[in-house]
């Protein structure tokens, strides 16, 4: 169909408040907002300042009241425990009402903070929604996070209650959460009164009397007694959750999300951007510990009346690289969202995508990618394999929903490989030089968003307004600094090339590591790659490439390294000074799939570095160091 994008984006630009007031009609309000925006409120303004609502009511109660209680809300698919469970909206609401009553019994009230430290199980989503139901503020911490990092978050948000589980299941191993939680509570200065612990049969936890309460027993007791909590009316501007950004050192950055604007933005994006209708199956293959899990496993799909897949597994190894295609076929997934790094992992193990043929994907319409740069080669591979649109899009923990992308729901625009397409309504994306001046189309610069940010974006950081201004607003007055580097082309398409930290200066030339990675990834034997800048006495910095090779390749790695060096020289030119490429077994990543480029750079430059809290496997850094040392780098 012809795209309505230009018409819709133009309508927003012409009348931003009218646009979002109309979008707010899709949400149920206890007191409907009279004003869309209050410029004097908060740091840069407040959305729907006089509205009163409840996020849990909009996710669950209104669907059940409309007669859709039997529709499946969550499909829990856990290949690591060999179990599949389907939970209806009605059954989910029953659990949430009862758990909210348990929270109340434990003294938790509106505005109190609850830390949720759980694996990818339905009880985690119940814990989030029960907090929203009573107006408490949840803070989800990725399950299995290190004790010290958990303690810092307990102290920062002054949590009144912690909801956890006895363990998480990873391929081939069980991760005990309770000892980590106990250690965190020993370290933390602030001591929550209680911990609700969900006991998993694979590994039961030792419980501390009085403090620790069995989750399942407390929930069952509340249900038997008929205890259930109603929805607490909250201001649109009241916080729904605090999510701490990954990889923080020292004082963490707690991204705050409000209730009203968040719901309006997510509801709008589910239909207009992702193009899914109520009742359809939507799958975001992420974790509830990350913003994607908040926005598009729990809140977005439930607000829109979708069935959401909750997946406890990995793209490869649970049991094979066909797991994604099995889930799409078995559960009738219409639209999926994952990270490019997941596709690259699948491609590495199954370069010819031979496992796709084992599954019927007729109902599958589109695959969305975000979280890392989606290199054109990976997108083309997925297009050939799946025969559906592969839609790159770009956003951040801070924004809570997509900033730029190709809107399936409004009709797709022409694809430009390497670009997440166009800014969505609400986002006036501009490119500025370091002095804050606009640059011409095609010129690399700082990607910024003109204030005010749209509904759904962070209004501030938890108890840190001054830090919010300093980190995001001060460098470019009147704009939100994304800390990404990129450019706009003549058609207004956004190209995100790197974090601004990843722009390297080679003999006075500002070069994008993202552009070099794109060339490296185009080599047919390269599954994934990372390029960093390492210190050089002559040029200031020079690039170094790290290459992961497809599993079916048996050639000499030295040949591949030389071919990649020649490719970069041919396509970017001698100015790149790209003379170092190294084949490695794997790249160090966060659990959400982001490559830890800054840590690799510190090892190469012999700078002090700290083990990233979110790293998936610390042993990979030793492997990287060994490869660097073999090349005489970082010794």
CORDA-V963809 format. One record per residue. RES is the residue in one letter. PHI is phi in degrees with one decimal (* if undefined). D_FIRST is the distance of its C-alpha to the first C-alpha in Angstrom with 2 decimals. Layout:
RES|PHI|D_FIRST ; RES|PHI|D_FIRST
This chain:
X|*|0.00 ; X|-66.1|3.81 ; X|-75.6|6.25 ; X|-94.7|8.92 ; X|-55.1|11.42 ; X|-59.7|13.74 ; X|-63.9|14.11 ; X|-71.4|14.93 ; X|-63.1|17.16 ; X|-64.0|18.82 ; X|-63.3|19.59 ; X|-64.4|21.29 ; X|-61.6|23.21 ; X|-69.2|24.41 ; X|-146.1|25.66 ; X|-57.2|25.74 ; X|-68.4|28.05 ; X|-64.1|26.18 ; X|-60.5|22.91 ; X|-77.0|24.74 ; X|-63.4|26.81 ; X|-67.2|23.78 ; X|-62.3|22.52 ; X|-68.9|26.11 ; X|-65.5|25.82 ; X|-79.4|24.13 ; X|-106.7|27.46 ; X|-87.1|30.73 ; X|-117.9|33.59 ; X|-74.9|37.29 ; X|-133.2|37.65 ; X|-67.7|34.53 ; X|-67.1|34.46 ; X|-83.2|35.47 ; X|-119.6|34.49 ; X|-80.0|31.41 ; X|-144.3|33.34 ; X|-122.3|37.01 ; X|-65.4|37.63 ; X|-82.5|41.28 ; X|-84.5|40.71 ; X|62.2|40.69 ; X|-81.8|40.42 ; X|-128.5|37.47 ; X|121.9|36.75 ; X|-123.8|35.80 ; X|-92.9|32.67 ; X|50.8|33.32 ; X|-62.9|37.07 ; X|-105.9|38.38 ; X|-83.8|36.07 ; X|-127.4|37.64 ; X|-156.6|35.72 ; X|-157.0|35.88 ; X|-68.8|33.36 ; X|-65.4|34.79 ; X|-58.0|34.57 ; X|-70.1|30.86 ; X|-78.9|30.30 ; X|-125.9|32.57 ; X|-55.2|34.61 ; X|-66.9|31.95 ; X|-71.2|30.05 ; X|-66.2|33.41 ; X|-63.0|34.46 ; X|-84.6|31.29 ; X|89.6|32.40 ; X|-110.1|30.29 ; X|-64.1|33.32 ; X|-83.9|33.08 ; X|-64.8|29.58 ; X|-73.9|29.92 ; X|-90.2|29.65 ; X|-127.1|30.69 ; X|-107.1|30.98 ; X|-90.7|33.78 ; X|-117.9|33.79 ; X|-126.8|36.84 ; X|-63.5|37.69 ; X|-74.2|40.58 ; X|-118.7|42.24 ; X|54.5|40.89 ; X|-138.7|39.57 ; X|-132.8|36.46 ; X|-136.0|36.48 ; X|-113.3|34.07 ; X|-120.3|34.70 ; X|-77.2|33.52 ; X|-58.5|32.79 ; X|-65.7|36.12 ; X|-66.5|38.13 ; X|-63.6|36.66 ; X|-62.1|37.60 ; X|-58.9|41.10 ; X|-65.2|41.64 ; X|-66.4|40.36 ; X|-58.6|42.62 ; X|-69.8|45.59 ; X|-67.2|45.07 ; X|-61.4|44.69 ; X|-66.2|48.06 ; X|-62.1|49.53 ; X|-55.9|48.43 ; X|-60.4|50.16 ; X|-61.5|53.25 ; X|-87.7|53.39 ; X|87.0|53.50 ; X|-85.6|49.94 ; X|-130.9|48.79 ; X|-53.8|46.08 ; X|89.7|45.63 ; X|-71.4|47.47 ; X|-101.4|45.88 ; X|-123.5|45.27 ; X|-90.1|44.71 ; X|-114.1|42.75 ; X|-127.3|43.75 ; X|-140.7|42.22 ; X|-78.7|40.46 ; X|-81.2|37.05 ; X|-129.9|38.27 ; X|-56.7|37.20 ; X|-59.9|40.31 ; X|-67.5|38.92 ; X|-66.5|35.93 ; X|-60.0|38.42 ; X|-62.0|40.62 ; X|-65.2|37.87 ; X|-67.5|36.81 ; X|-66.2|40.50 ; X|-64.8|41.16 ; X|-59.8|38.30 ; X|-61.6|39.70 ; X|-101.1|43.07 ; X|78.0|41.87 ; X|-76.8|43.26 ; X|-107.1|41.64 ; X|-94.4|40.70 ; X|-133.9|40.87 ; X|-84.4|39.61 ; X|-113.8|41.45 ; X|-49.1|40.26 ; X|-58.8|42.51 ; X|88.0|45.26 ; X|-59.3|45.25 ; X|-58.9|48.69 ; X|-57.9|51.34 ; X|-64.5|51.97 ; X|-65.2|48.30 ; X|-65.0|48.12 ; X|-61.3|51.37 ; X|-60.2|50.11 ; X|-73.4|47.15 ; X|-59.9|49.51 ; X|-67.1|51.70 ; X|-67.0|48.97 ; X|-96.2|47.35 ; X|53.9|50.67 ; X|-61.9|49.22 ; X|-88.6|51.05 ; X|-146.2|49.82 ; X|-120.9|48.38 ; X|-110.0|46.36 ; X|-140.3|46.55 ; X|-135.6|46.85 ; X|-69.5|49.59 ; X|-163.6|47.53 ; X|-116.9|44.31 ; X|-115.9|43.63 ; X|-110.0|42.65 ; X|-54.5|42.57 ; X|83.5|46.27 ; X|-155.6|47.69 ; X|-109.9|48.12 ; X|-105.9|48.07 ; X|-73.9|50.52 ; X|-86.0|49.15 ; X|-62.1|52.20 ; X|-61.0|54.61 ; X|-67.2|52.12 ; X|-63.7|51.77 ; X|-60.8|55.57 ; X|-65.6|56.08 ; X|-63.0|53.60 ; X|-69.3|55.45 ; X|-71.0|58.70 ; X|-72.2|57.41 ; X|-63.0|55.66 ; X|-75.6|57.84 ; X|-84.3|55.93 ; X|-113.9|56.59 ; X|-59.3|54.16 ; X|-69.1|56.20 ; X|-141.6|54.31 ; X|-125.9|52.04 ; X|-94.1|50.12 ; X|-120.3|49.91 ; X|-86.8|47.85 ; X|-84.0|49.99 ; X|-95.4|48.18 ; X|-64.8|50.27 ; X|-66.1|49.83 ; X|-159.9|51.92 ; X|-85.7|53.56 ; X|-100.1|54.61 ; X|-74.9|58.03 ; X|-106.8|57.94 ; X|-88.7|59.96 ; X|-54.1|61.79 ; X|73.7|60.83 ; X|-68.5|58.06 ; X|-92.8|55.87 ; X|-126.2|54.47 ; X|-71.4|52.89 ; X|-58.1|49.26 ; X|-64.2|49.11 ; X|-66.2|52.53 ; X|-64.8|51.78 ; X|-65.3|48.51 ; X|-63.6|50.31 ; X|-64.2|53.18 ; X|-63.0|50.95 ; X|-65.0|49.24 ; X|-61.9|52.65 ; X|-85.2|53.95 ; X|72.9|50.94 ; X|-78.9|50.31 ; X|-151.4|46.86 ; X|-100.7|45.64 ; X|-79.6|43.53 ; X|-82.9|40.86 ; X|-81.0|42.50 ; X|-64.4|40.96 ; X|-127.1|40.14 ; X|-66.1|39.26 ; X|-50.9|35.69 ; X|-86.9|37.36 ; X|-66.5|39.50 ; X|-72.0|38.79 ; X|-91.6|36.95 ; X|-152.9|37.71 ; X|-122.2|39.18 ; X|-123.9|37.81 ; X|-80.7|40.00 ; X|-68.3|38.40 ; X|-72.8|39.28 ; X|72.8|41.98 ; X|-72.7|43.89 ; X|-120.3|47.54 ; X|66.3|50.06 ; X|-69.2|48.66 ; X|-72.8|45.12 ; X|-97.2|42.21 ; X|-94.6|41.08 ; X|-73.4|37.57 ; X|-92.9|37.53 ; X|-122.7|34.56 ; X|-86.1|34.84 ; X|-86.5|33.80 ; X|-68.7|31.82 ; X|-60.1|29.64 ; X|-59.5|28.95 ; X|-66.0|27.64 ; X|-60.4|25.47 ; X|-66.1|23.85 ; X|-67.0|23.37 ; X|-60.9|21.99 ; X|-62.8|19.41 ; X|-71.3|18.49 ; X|-59.9|18.26 ; X|-87.5|15.38 ; X|-85.1|13.66 ; X|-95.9|14.41 ; X|-76.6|15.06 ; X|69.9|12.57 ; X|-110.4|15.40 ; X|-102.3|16.60 ; X|-51.5|20.36 ; X|94.7|22.09 ; X|-80.3|20.06 ; X|-93.2|22.01 ; X|-121.4|21.52 ; X|-132.9|23.85 ; X|-102.5|25.02 ; X|-85.8|27.69 ; X|-136.7|29.96 ; X|-129.9|33.17 ; X|-66.6|33.99 ; X|-71.8|36.36 ; X|-109.2|33.54 ; X|-62.5|31.12 ; X|-59.2|28.17 ; X|-65.1|30.19 ; X|-62.8|30.86 ; X|-73.5|27.34 ; X|-128.3|25.26 ; X|-103.5|27.78 ; X|-100.5|29.63 ; X|-70.1|28.51 ; X|-57.6|24.69 ; X|-61.3|24.07 ; X|-70.6|26.97 ; X|-59.0|25.98 ; X|-89.0|22.58 ; X|74.2|24.36 ; X|-90.9|23.19 ; X|-96.8|25.42 ; X|-110.3|26.31 ; X|-87.5|27.95 ; X|-110.3|31.21 ; X|-108.3|32.20 ; X|-108.1|35.78 ; X|178.5|35.83 ; X|-130.7|34.82 ; X|-66.6|32.21 ; X|-130.5|35.18 ; X|86.9|38.56 ; X|-130.9|37.70 ; X|-98.4|38.41 ; X|-150.1|36.36 ; X|-72.3|33.21 ; X|-97.5|31.29 ; X|-57.5|31.56 ; X|-58.8|27.98 ; X|-69.9|26.64 ; X|-60.7|29.24 ; X|-67.1|28.17 ; X|-57.7|24.43 ; X|-70.4|25.49 ; X|-66.7|28.37 ; X|-106.1|26.76 ; X|66.9|23.25 ; X|-65.5|21.63 ; X|-88.6|17.85 ; X|-138.7|17.59 ; X|-126.1|20.50 ; X|-135.8|21.89 ; X|-146.5|24.91 ; X|-95.7|26.83 ; X|-54.2|26.71 ; X|-62.5|30.41 ; X|-67.7|29.81 ; X|-63.6|27.70 ; X|-65.9|30.43 ; X|-64.9|33.05 ; X|-65.1|31.35 ; X|-62.7|30.93 ; X|-60.4|34.60 ; X|-84.2|35.78 ; X|-135.6|33.41 ; X|-58.9|32.46 ; X|-91.6|31.12 ; X|53.7|29.04 ; X|-67.5|31.09 ; X|-74.5|30.98 ; X|-60.0|27.23 ; X|-63.4|28.13 ; X|-77.8|30.33 ; X|-130.4|27.55 ; X|-89.4|24.83 ; X|-110.5|21.63 ; X|-61.0|19.29 ; X|-83.9|18.11 ; X|-79.3|17.56 ; X|-104.3|14.02 ; X|-163.0|14.85 ; X|-122.8|18.06 ; X|-97.4|18.73 ; X|-126.1|21.82 ; X|-162.0|24.20 ; X|118.4|27.96 ; X|-141.6|28.97 ; X|-57.6|27.61 ; X|-92.9|25.08 ; X|-69.8|26.45 ; X|-54.8|24.19 ; X|-64.1|26.30 ; X|-65.5|25.75 ; X|-63.0|21.95 ; X|-63.6|22.06 ; X|-59.5|24.52 ; X|-67.9|22.36 ; X|-60.6|19.28 ; X|-64.7|21.66 ; X|-70.0|23.31 ; X|-103.9|20.49 ; X|69.4|17.59 ; X|-128.9|15.04 ; X|-60.9|13.67 ; X|-106.6|16.84 ; X|-111.9|16.24 ; X|-72.6|19.31 ; X|-148.7|20.08 ; X|-136.5|23.33 ; X|-162.2|25.55 ; X|-139.7|29.16 ; X|-51.7|31.56 ; X|-65.2|32.34 ; X|-82.0|28.85 ; X|81.0|28.15 ; X|-157.6|24.34 ; X|-60.7|21.95 ; X|-88.8|22.74 ; X|-140.3|20.09 ; X|175.9|17.13 ; X|-94.2|13.49 ; X|-80.5|11.93 ; X|-57.6|9.97 ; X|-69.0|10.11 ; X|-96.5|8.74 ; X|101.0|5.79 ; X|-69.7|7.77 ; X|-92.2|9.79 ; X|-56.8|11.91 ; X|-83.3|14.61 ; X|-120.7|18.18 ; X|-61.0|20.63 ; X|95.2|23.24 ; X|-119.7|21.21 ; X|-79.0|19.75 ; X|75.8|17.36 ; X|-113.8|17.62 ; X|-64.0|19.79 ; X|-88.6|18.49 ; X|-51.7|19.66 ; X|105.0|23.40 ; X|-115.2|24.09 ; X|-97.6|25.47 ; X|-84.7|26.00 ; X|-134.0|28.66 ; X|-118.7|30.89 ; X|-121.1|34.65 ; X|-79.1|37.68 ; X|-65.1|40.55 ; X|-89.5|42.16 ; X|90.9|39.14 ; X|-96.8|38.07 ; X|-61.9|34.49 ; X|-112.8|33.94 ; X|-73.5|32.04 ; X|-55.3|28.61 ; X|86.8|29.13 ; X|-97.2|32.35 ; X|-68.7|32.99 ; X|-163.0|34.12 ; X|-84.0|34.05 ; X|-83.3|30.69 ; X|-130.7|31.25 ; X|-123.2|29.44 ; X|-65.4|30.76 ; X|-74.0|32.47 ; X|-80.0|31.98 ; X|-67.2|29.93 ; X|-74.1|27.30 ; X|-53.8|27.99 ; X|94.7|28.37 ; X|-81.4|30.09 ; X|-65.7|33.80 ; X|-81.3|36.14 ; X|-173.2|39.05 ; X|-102.9|40.89 ; X|-59.3|43.17 ; X|50.8|46.47 ; X|-151.2|45.82 ; X|-59.8|44.57 ; X|-64.6|46.54 ; X|-65.3|45.19 ; X|-59.7|41.61 ; X|-60.6|42.32 ; X|-65.0|44.06 ; X|-77.2|41.45 ; X|-122.2|38.27 ; X|-117.0|39.09 ; X|-77.4|42.32 ; X|-64.0|41.59 ; X|-126.3|38.94 ; X|-54.2|39.87 ; X|89.2|36.98 ; X|-133.5|34.60 ; X|-93.0|33.91 ; X|-86.8|34.85 ; X|-81.5|32.56 ; X|66.0|35.16 ; X|-105.1|32.42 ; X|-110.3|32.60 ; X|180.0|29.77 ; X|-151.7|28.24 ; X|-107.8|25.36 ; X|-92.5|24.19 ; X|-64.4|23.67 ; X|-94.3|19.94 ; X|83.1|20.88 ; X|-73.2|19.97 ; X|-92.5|22.62 ; X|-121.7|24.84 ; X|-95.0|27.21 ; X|-99.1|30.10 ; X|-177.8|32.79 ; X|-65.1|34.70 ; X|-58.9|36.92 ; X|-66.4|39.81 ; X|-97.3|38.41 ; X|-79.5|38.53 ; X|-106.9|41.72 ; X|-109.8|44.19 ; X|-105.8|45.54 ; X|50.8|48.39 ; X|88.6|46.81 ; X|-96.6|43.26 ; X|-81.3|40.57 ; X|-124.1|38.46 ; X|-92.2|35.55 ; X|-65.5|36.29 ; X|-62.0|32.55 ; X|-65.1|32.25 ; X|-68.8|35.19 ; X|-61.8|33.81 ; X|-60.0|30.65 ; X|-69.2|32.99 ; X|-57.4|35.19 ; X|-69.1|32.33 ; X|-75.3|31.25 ; X|-66.7|34.56 ; X|-62.2|33.95 ; X|-91.6|36.80 ; X|-93.6|35.81 ; X|-81.8|34.11 ; X|-157.6|34.13 ; X|-156.9|36.12 ; X|-144.5|37.36 ; X|-120.6|38.90 ; X|-126.4|41.43 ; X|-99.8|43.86 ; X|-115.5|47.52 ; X|-61.9|50.50 ; X|-141.3|52.22 ; X|-61.3|55.49 ; X|-86.2|54.61 ; X|-102.1|50.91 ; X|88.9|50.48 ; X|-142.4|47.69 ; X|-133.1|46.45 ; X|-80.4|43.44 ; X|-134.6|43.94 ; X|-107.9|41.36 ; X|-116.2|41.43 ; X|-117.4|39.81 ; X|-103.3|39.14 ; X|-96.7|39.19 ; X|-56.1|37.33 ; X|-69.7|39.64 ; X|-93.6|39.86 ; X|-95.7|41.29 ; X|-118.7|45.06 ; X|-72.9|45.69 ; X|-65.2|47.96 ; X|-65.1|46.21 ; X|-63.0|48.12 ; X|-64.9|46.37 ; X|-63.4|42.92 ; X|-57.4|44.04 ; X|-66.4|45.23 ; X|-64.8|42.07 ; X|-66.7|39.95 ; X|-58.5|42.39 ; X|-63.8|42.04 ; X|-59.6|38.22 ; X|-63.8|38.30 ; X|-61.5|41.00 ; X|-68.5|39.05 ; X|-91.7|35.68 ; X|-106.2|36.94 ; X|108.1|40.42 ; X|-60.1|44.02 ; X|-57.5|43.48 ; X|-69.2|41.93 ; X|52.2|45.33 ; X|-87.9|43.62 ; X|-125.6|46.55 ; X|-123.6|46.47 ; X|-132.8|44.28 ; X|-134.1|45.32 ; X|-82.0|44.13 ; X|-128.7|44.27 ; X|-68.0|43.82 ; X|-160.9|41.44 ; X|-108.5|40.38 ; X|-71.9|41.53 ; X|-137.8|38.75 ; X|-74.6|38.42 ; X|-67.0|37.55 ; X|-91.8|34.00 ; X|98.2|33.73 ; X|-81.2|34.42 ; X|-74.5|36.82 ; X|-86.0|40.10 ; X|-62.3|40.39 ; X|-63.0|42.83 ; X|-69.3|45.24 ; X|-58.0|45.23 ; X|-63.0|46.00 ; X|-63.7|48.90 ; X|-63.5|50.37 ; X|-64.2|50.13 ; X|-90.8|51.74 ; X|57.2|54.38 ; X|-95.9|53.41 ; X|-61.6|54.10 ; X|-144.9|51.18 ; X|-115.4|50.58 ; X|-58.4|49.00 ; X|-60.3|45.47 ; X|-62.4|45.36 ; X|-97.7|41.92 ; X|-64.0|42.68 ; X|-75.7|41.73 ; X|-147.9|44.82 ; X|-57.8|47.60 ; X|-62.0|49.11 ; X|-63.6|46.33 ; X|-65.1|47.82 ; X|-64.9|51.12 ; X|-62.7|49.39 ; X|-63.6|47.75 ; X|-59.8|51.13 ; X|-64.2|52.84 ; X|-66.0|50.45 ; X|-60.5|50.91 ; X|-63.3|54.68 ; X|-63.2|54.78 ; X|-91.7|53.35 ; X|78.3|55.93 ; X|-106.5|53.39 ; X|75.0|54.16 ; X|-85.9|57.66
